[in-house]
């Protein structure tokens, strides 16, 4: 069978206790990427990189992601981008399109 490469640890967590009501809902940090985008969700903040442009949105007041707060909240932007980059360094390289 196929096994996970131990050089690249699993990055998820078991949410079954929340689904079964044994644990209350709680905030989690999410990182994800596609072939063309990098993203993170930290609390109400969303970091997004697409087409070489990076953005920061406060989803609690801007769920449509219309107001980029990258420059106005530079410290928050840098912190979340650094968290994303640290996570991304642990992931397998992206597959190149065929």
Secondary structure, 3 states (H helix, E strand, C coil): CCCCCCCCCCCCCCCHHHHCCCCCCCCCCEEEECCCEEEEEECCEEEEEECCEEEEEECCCCCCCCCCCCCCCHHHHHHHHHHHHHHHHHCCCCCCCC
